[in-house]
Amino acid sequence: MQPVSDAFLSALTTSHTMTATVRAMYDGAVTVADLPIVDGSVTVDRGSRVRRTVSLTVADPALLPWDAADPLAVYGQELIVSRGVRFTGGQTETTPLGTYRINSVSGDTLVGPLTISGQSSECRLLDDKFMAPTTTRGYANCVEAITYLIRQTLPDAVIVNATSDARNPACAVTVWNANSDRWDAINEIALSMHADIYVDAVDRFVIADIPDALSSSVVWDIAEGEGGTLMSASRELSRTAVYNAVVASGENTASNSVPVSAVAYDNAPTSPTRWGGPFGRSPKFISSALWTTVGQCQSAANYALFDATAPNVMTSITAIPNPALEAGDCLRISHSGRHELFIAQAFTIPLTAEGSASLTLRGGKEDAA
């Protein structure tokens, strides 16, 4: 979760006044300090290759772009979005909701409104495919290789290694061909160090632990009843994407290493998904050219098994919006007499006072607290 004051979080649980600001930028300069939006929302989704997207409605047709340098054109123009709280005394506290490259603008030229969509900075790396074979050779560790690949596209990008133990293992030598996807390559390196990588609300590339509801700290409580922020909830339990073995394999022609593999099984006697039990057999296969030893494959398989055997409990809720949340945050949901821990998989934050936040949660671990 983005850092905010206790007063900010407390205000969300009571009647409060919200603020939203959208700044337009082009080539480092502010072109519109406060875009007059009439509707809009930000969506944050761990399952999407581009984690953050924005959709806005602007009433004024005069802002429809005609020239390449107009504030809302699509030639590198950006939107910086924030949402906040105005306290009783008039003071305002805001939290960032992301920086977005404008991807499309449309609208009636005479009366409007305009519809604007944008994406966070992963989209720039998705566009910038490798124009020539590219290798990790010469880079001593994973973070160094990731930094190199990102800064080829975005020289001023901020890269943060936020893994819990600041791990940064050696990066195996591999080669990606011309026309290969740069962002896929970066994610492959992050996976080899058992991590996620994404762009956060302040436009940093963050390398972080893959979230787990059992080991993560709760950042926000969502509860029903008086003083709570929960408005509605639904629950689904599914076998989809639940496995009880992980097969990890690696084949790296660039380093002339032989193919290697390893398997991790769910052998816990009391596990409902134990291998060979009533659940049946359901292996998951993962691979990376960056795993060049059996030990690396075994470590990857063991690490992936925990997530593979997790119950696929998808809970969807609507709640009072908390703009400081990040996908991957651990939330405590209190409803129907139960307290459960979830990982925020995806959510939408409105930019107007009337809307509520829609959240999709993954996990569902009983919390005794």
Helices and strands as residue ranges (DSSP letters): H 6-12, E 17-26, E 29-32, E 37-45, E 52-58, G 61-63, E 78-86, E 92-107, E 114-119, H 122-127, E 134-135, H 142-153, E 159-161, E 175-176, H 182-192, E 195-199, E 205-209, E 218-223, E 230-238, E 245-250, E 260-265, E 283-287, H 294-308, E 312-319, E 330-335, E 338-350, E 357-366
